[in-house]
Amino acid sequence: MANIAWPPGLPQRPLQEGFARKVVNQTLSSPTGRGRRITRAKFTGRVEAITATYAFTAAQYLIFQDFFFDALGGGPLSFDWPDPDAELGPLEVLIVPETDPEGKRQGLGYLVTLKLETVPY
């Protein structure tokens, strides 16, 4: 597991609306000069793509911004994220670069949608 953890001051479960989870294509296929394509496993373990939307208060939004930009260095580091589908403990995940850490303002708070990928082990 990663050493960085999802901050306890943030919601531990994402909103149900907008939550999605699916297995990422596990194969990589390459063309050859002629003949059949070469196909191999992309990963040694199962990788899942997760979309999770959070509703943050203004204070929580500042905690998230510090977490994203300072602890994760803008996103490339993995961290332990509380898995909303299982009570088995956290998942080690990465924030996918297409994630917009700014989110959008809604009322007095912010909606931030994270695109995550599990780290195979």
Order of alpha helices (4+ residues) and beta strands (2+ residues): beta-beta-beta-beta-alpha-beta-beta-beta-beta
